[in-house]
Amino acid sequence: MILKEREMHLRVNPISGQHTFLWFFILMVMLLVCCVPGSAAADEIAPGTSTFGISNHTGIIWRSAQIDGDRIVWAERTPGIAELHNIYLYNFTTGTETLVSSVLQDGKARNATMWGEHPVAISGNRIVWTTDMGIRLYDITTGRQSTPVGNSEDFRNHLVYHYPGISGDTIAWTQKPAGASPAPDIIAYNLTTGKKIVVSHGAWDKTGIRIDGSRIVWEDYRNDRTARDIYLYDLATGEERVICNRTGPQSEPKISGNRIVWSDRRDQNFDVYLFDIATGEEMVIATGIKEQEAADISGDRIIWMEWPSMLLYNPYDESNRLMMYDISTGKEYQILKDVPGIFAPVSSGNRIIFMDLAHIPADQRDNPRQDPVPEISLFTVDPSSFPLSKPTFATQVNATGTPLRVPDVISPVRTATQTPGFGTLCALSVLVIGILFIQIRRD
């Protein structure tokens, strides 16, 4: 009898040990998934000062604020006046606000921006926006408006303009015939020479234009009508190139000198990526369980929004954070946290502006709102801690396309450690755990 009990023990014990090992392995995989780091720990807080509520109007501002130096512009929709916007300018140095263009002129809606998330842009002393009659320009120095590119009085040939951008003397935008649904073209126009160039033409959508010097970047749908890629066109060389066409959508490209940043969902949630034009290197800036979106770049500094997964997103969630990465030092910083509804950050030099809902009292944030009104706020990075990097410029060209300026050389960026995204780890973990459970059931 004792001998039989020993035989039974020897038969069962190896299986029991195998089960123990498998359960231990499953536990380790789950811990790995739960503890996978997001972007860097960002324990360091970026030194600087916050100024909330620069614009405390009653109008609706939606992702439209742009900044250049000490000036910001935005488009503000006044409730009850269709889907048109007033254009405002604010100067940080003087503290003055200017109504650049009003929806109503002589009792009629004229020269106001058309509906859109990004209807206005600024570069130096010039502001541009789109209207039903063309591209409008405002010269801050003279206080005068003009229409460098416009529609004729023949409404049968009218064009619809969107996504205006300006850098120096060059304006870029998308246009397509009114009342039809063809894919838009990307157009560039030189204010000095009057030369117009078709940057991109084809039977696919093109959105999210940004321009810096002679370089234009945008979201491009030519490879997949449901997913976006990032493309670049250089006016100086006349060459187009794909920057990123990985699986999943790539969106919201921004450019500064030789560097392009965007939001990338190749790993099932949004991460921030950087591409260096000079070196041809791609670098992951922020990744992890949370969503990293709305990236912008100015010189050596990249900023972005970080919030919970889209399934758990709440615009009043105070766990939303505004983050910053310094390329020159390789360090990540937390700029702001516990401010509800931070979104659409943009930067210029040491200044960062963003939209927020911080003005809504904490005890009212749970009340349902059909259309909450965001405000524009400012964060000024401490210049003594983060001095401005040497400015870099993309090449400017003359009417014949000859470069007028050679871009400054940027040192190559370091290649970050490429770790699997959270979505990839989840998929692998589910597969491994499933296989292990099947093995256990067989045993």
N, C-alpha and C positions, 0 to 999 in steps of 0.2 A: 504493500500500500504506500509506504513512504517513497519507494522507487517510482511509482506511478505519479505521485504528487510532484516529484522532482522533474519528471518528464513533462508534465503539464506546465510547470513553471518555466521550463526552458523553451517550450513552444510559444507561450504567451508573452514572455518578457521581451523578446526581440521586437514584436509588433508594437507592444506598449512603448518601447523605447523609440521606435520609428515614429509613432504618433506624437510623442513628446517633442521630437526634433522638428516634425512638420509644424506643430502648433507654435513652437518657438520661432521658426522661420517666418510663419505668417505674421506673428507679432512684430518681428523686426521690419518686415516690409511695410506694415501699417504705420509703424513709428517713423519710418523713413519718409512716407508720404505726408504724414501729419507735420513732421518737423522740417520738411524741405524749406530752405530759406527763400525768401522773396528776393527783392533787390537787397543790396547791402543793408546791414543792420540799421544804419543811419541813426546811431545813437547821438551823433553830433548835431547840435542845433545851429543852423546858419545864423550868424549875428546880423542884426539889421533892425529896422523899425517898420511897423505896420501902420497904415492909414486907411481906415475903413470908411466906406461910403463917400467916395469922391463925387459920385453922381447920385443924388437922392431925388431924382425926378419921379413922376408918376408913370412915365412912359415905359414901354417894354423894350429892354435891351437884350438881344439874344446872340451871344457869341460874336459880336461885331466889333468890340473894342480892339484897337491897334495902337501901338506905341512906337515912336521914333525919337530918341533923345529925351527931351523934357516935354514932349507933346503927346497927347493921346487924342484919338478921334473915335467916334462911335456913331452908329445909326440907332435912332430911338423911335419906335412906333407909338404914336399917340392913339389911345383907344378911341374907336369910333370913326377913324379916318382910313378906312379900307386897310390895305396891307402896304402902306407907304411909310417912309421914315424921314424924320428930320436928321440933319447931320450936325453934330456938335464937336467942338474943339476945346481942349483944356490944356493950359500951360502950367506945368508944375512950378516953374521958376517965378512966374508973375502971379500965379493963383487966379488967373482970369479964365472965364469960360466964354466961348463965342458960338453963337448960332450961325453956322456956316451956310446952311440951306434949309429953308422951311418948306413943309409940305404945301402950305397955302401961300400963294403969291397972287395978289390982286383978286383974292377970293376964289382962285382956282388951284387945283393940285398941279404944280409944275416943278420940274427939276428936282424932285425928291427921289430917293432911292427906291428901287423896286424891292419886292419882298425877297428875303434871303438871309442866311445865317452870316455870310461874310460879304456885306455889300459895300464896304468902304475900306480904303487903304491910304497910307501916308508914307512919304519919303521926303525928308528935308522940309522945304517950304511948300510942298505940293500935296494936295489931297485929291483923290479920285473916287468916284462912285458911279454906279450904273443907274440909268433912268430909262423910261420908255422911249426916249428920244436919242439915247446914245451914251457915251462916256462923258461925264462932267468932270471938270477940273477946277480946283480952287487954289489960287496963289496966296499963301499966307502973307507974303511981303506986301503985295499990292491990294489984297482984299477983293480981287476980281474973280469972277467965274467965267468959264468958257466951255465950249463943246468941241474938243479936238477931233472926236469921231462921233458922227451922228447919223440918224435916220433922215430920210427925205420926207417930204409931205405926202408922198404916195404910200399909203398904209398897206398896199398890196405887197410892197417889197420891204416891209419893216423887219428888222432883226431884233432878237431878244438878247440882252447882254447880261452876263453874270460873272462872278468871281474876279473883280478887278484887282490888279496888283500893280505897284509902281516901285521902281528903283532907279534913282537918278532921272535920266531923260526917257526911260523906257516904261511904257505901260503895257500890261498883258491882261487878257480877259478871254472868256468863252463867248461865242455867239452862234445863234442858229435862227432860221426863219421863224417869224411869229405865226402862231396858229397851226403849226405843223409839229411833227415829232421826229425829225431827223436828229442824228447825233450832232453835237456842237463841234465847232472848230475852235482851236486855240489860236489867238491872234496876238502879235506883238507890234507896237507902234512907237517910233522914235519921235519925240516932241520937237527935237531940233531939226532933224532932216525931213520929217514928214514921211519916212519910209515905213510901209506896213509889210509884215511878214506873216505868212501862214505857218505857224509852229507845228500844228498837228491837225491832220484831216483824215477822217475815216468813219466807217459806220459803227462806231462804238462810243460809249459815253466817256467824258473827260471832265473831271471836277477837281476842286480843291487846289487851285493854282497858287503858287508862291514864286516870287522872282527876287533874285539878288544879283545885281550887276547884269551880266549877259546870260545868266543861267535861270532857266525856268523849270520847276518841278510840278508834278501833278499826279492825281490818282487816275489810273487808266484801266479800262475794262476790255481791252481788245482780246485778251486771252481767255476771259471768262466773264460772262455778263452778270454773274452774281458775286464775283470777287474782284477786288481791286489790286493793281500792281502799282509800283512807283516808277515813273519815267522822268528823264531829264533831257532838256534840249539846250544846247549852247549856241546863242546867237553869234558868238565870235567865230565858231568853227562851222556852224550849220549842221552839226551832228546831233543825232538823237541816240540815247542809250537807255537801256533798262537798268534801273538801280536795284530793284528787288521784285521777283515774280515767284516767290515761294508759295507753297500751299496755304490757303487761307487768305483773308483780306489783309492788305497793307494800306493804311489810310493816314490822312492828315500829315503829309510831308511838309517839312519846314527846312529852309536852307540858310546858311550863314557862311560866306566864303566858300571853302572847299568841303564843307560838311553838311550832310543831310540827315535829319532825324525823322522818324515816323512811328506810328503805332502798328504793331504786327501781331497777327493772331495765328501764326503757324502752329502754335502749341495749344490751341483751343481756348486760350484766354489772351487778353491783350498785354503785350510787352513793348518796351521801347528799344529801338535799334538805331544805330548810327552807321553811316557810310561815309568814308573819306574819299573824295574824288581824286585827290593827289596820289594816294597810295593804292586805291582800289580795295581797301580792306573794309569789311563789315564787322561791327562790334555790338554785342548785346549790352545795353546800358542798365535795364531794369527788367526783372522777371520774377515770377513767383505766384503764389496762390491768389493774390489780389490782382485787380485789373490796373494796369499802368497805361494811361492814355493821355491825349491832348498834349503831346510833347512840343516844346519849342526850344530854339537854340539861338544864342547870341555870343559870338566869340568862343571862349572855352567853357561856357556854362550851358548845361541842358536842364530844363525844368519839365516837370510832368505832374499829372494828377494821379493819385493812388486811392482806390476805393475798393470796397468788397466786391465779390463776384456779382455779375449783372443780375443773377437770380436773387441776390440779397440787397441790391442797390436801393437806397433811400436818399433822396436829395437833401434830407435834413439830418442824415447820419453824421454825427460828430466825429466818427473815426476816419472820415475822409482827410487825406493829407496832401499838401503841396510839397514836392520834393525837388532836389537839385543835385546835379552831378558835375563836379569840376574836372574837366579832362586833363588839365595841367598837373593836378595832384593825384588824380585817380580816386578821390574821396566823394562819398555821397552824404548829403545833408538833408535834414528835415527843416523846411522853412516854416510851415504852419500846420497845425492839426487842431482838431476839435472846433473847426469852423464849419457850420453846415452849408452844404451846397456850393462848395468851391468848384469852379469849372472854367474852361477856356482861358488858361493862363498864357500870356505872351510877355516877352522880355526884350529889353534894349539896354545894353550896358549894365549898370548896377540896379536898374529899375525893373520890377516885375509887376504887371497888373493882372487882375483876374476878376471874374464875376463871382458874386457870393450872395448868400441870403442871411448874412450875419445880423442884419438889422431887424430881422423878425424875432420878437421876444421868445425866449426859450419855452414859456408856458403856452405859446400859440403855434409852435412848430408842428404839433400833431393835428392841427385843424386842417381839413382837406382844402386844397386850393386848386382852382381850375388852371390858373396861369400866374404863379408867383412871380413877383417883380424883383429881378436881381439888381444889384448895384455894382459899380466898379470900385475896386479897392486897390491899394498899392502896397507893395513891400519893397523897401529900399535896402539892398544888400550893403553891409558895412564896407565902404571902399578901402578902409585900412586893412581889413582882413581879406578882401577879395579885390585887389586892384584890377582895373580894366586891362585885358590882354591887348596885345598889339593888333589893331584892326586889320582885317584882310578883306580884299575886294575881288569880286569876280570881274572878268575883263569887260570893259566898255568898248563898244565898236562904233565906227562911223557909218556913213550911208552905204559904203561899199562892203561893209563887213570886216574892215581892217581893224585889228585890236588897237585901242588907244592906250591901254594900260596892261601891264603884265601882272597877274595875280601874285601877291606875296606868297612866299613859300611857307607852308605849315609843316611842322615836324610830324612824322607819322604817329598815329594814335596807337596805344598799346592794344593788343588783342586780348579781350577779356576771356576768362575761362568760360567756355560754352557748356552750360549745364542744361539737362533736359528741362523743358517747361513743365508746369504743374499738370497740364492735361496729359502730356506724354507719360509722366510717372503714374498718374491715375489709371490710364489704360493698361500699362504694363502690370501694375499691381493687381488690377482686377483679373487679368489673364493668369498671372501666377497663382493667385489665391484660388481661382476656379479650378485650375489643374490640380492643386494640392487637395482641395476638397473632394474632387473626383477620385484621387488616389486613396484618400482616407476611407471613402465609402466602399471602394473595392476591397480594401483590407478588412 
